[in-house]
Amino acid sequence: MNLWITSHFLARLPEYAVAYAGDSGMILYHKAQIELRRRRAKASAPLDLKSHDGAEVLCRSIQASNPPWDGIVPVEHGTPGMISREEAQYYEYISKFYSGAGEAVEFGPWLGKSTFHIASSLRRNPLFEGHKLHVFDDFVWRPEWMNSYVPAEKRLTRHADFSHLFQEYTAAVKDDIQVTKCRFAPFDGNEALPTLSWNGGNIEMLFADCGRTLEGNNAWYSMVRKHLVPNRTLIFLQDWGTHREVPFKYYNQMHMFTGSLADELEIIHEVRDGTLAVFLYLGAQ
C-alpha cells in the first residue's frame, strides 16, 4: 500500500522535480506514470478508427503484455537500425488502419529500417494505392552514434551525405517512397540545407524520429499542425519513451513536448520493448 501511495504521489509531480529524487525515485515515478496511462486508456471511450476492411477497430494499448500487434511476424531485411522487434511488428500492424484521409509522412528514417516496415505494409493496404510514403531527413552522417550500428565498410566521415546508403537499404520499397533532403532545425552539419516544408495536403500518419528536444519537435509540429486531421491523424513518436532513461538526461524532452500539447494529443499506444508511443491528434485547442 505504501509503495502505491508513494508512486501515485510521484506520478503527479512535474518530471523535472522527480529528477531530484534520484534514480530509484525516477524508476518508481515512471512505473506509476505507466499505470496511470493504462487506467486512463481503459476508462476512455472506444476509438472511431477501423481497419481498411472494417474488420478491426483500433484499440488503445499501453505497454500491454499481449498487444494487438503481438502476433505479427515482421519481415527481416537486414537494414541497420535502432527500432526493436516489437516496434517493427507495430509498424507492420498499423498500416491496415490507413484510410486515405491524408498522406503518410516519415521524419528521420536514418538508413530506412522503419521506412521498410512502414512502406511495405502500407503497400498491402488497398487504400494506399496512388500514394507514397513521404520521407524527410538531412542525411548527415554523425559518427559518434551512427558508426556503432553499421559494419566498418559502411562508416562515413563526419557530416558526409549518407543518402546513397538509405537508397541501398530501401531499394525494395523505392517505388513506394518519395524522399526529400532537408533539415528540421539547424544542427551539426545540416546548416546549409533547406528547412523542412510541406505542401502535400492533409497528413493522416506522421512518423517522427528527428530529435528529442522540445525546441526541435516544436519546429516540425508547428509547421505541419494545420495539415493534421482531428480525430484521424496518428503521430508516431519513436523516441518518446527516452524520457524514462535513468539517470535523467536533460535533452530527453519528448514527454515535455507531448505534455505541452495535452489538450490536442492523446496517447493511444505504447510499446513495452522500445520507446515508441503513438498519439491521436484531437484538434488544435
Buried (B, 14 or more C-beta within 10 A) or exposed (E): EEEEEBBEEBBEBEBEEBBEBEEEBBBBBBBBBBBBBBEEBEEEEEBEBBBBEEEBEBBBBBBBEEBBBEEBEBEEBEBBBBBBBBBBBBBBBBBBBBBBEBBBBBBBBBBBBBBBBBBBBBBEBEBBEEBBBBBBBBBBBBBEEBBEBBEEEBBBEEEBBBBEBBBEBBEBBEEBBBBEBBBBBBBEBBEEBEEBEBEBEBBBBBBBBBBBBBEBBBBBBEBBBEBBBEEBBBBBBBBBBBBBEBEBEEEBBBBBBBBBBEEBBBBBBBBBEBBBBBBBBBEEE
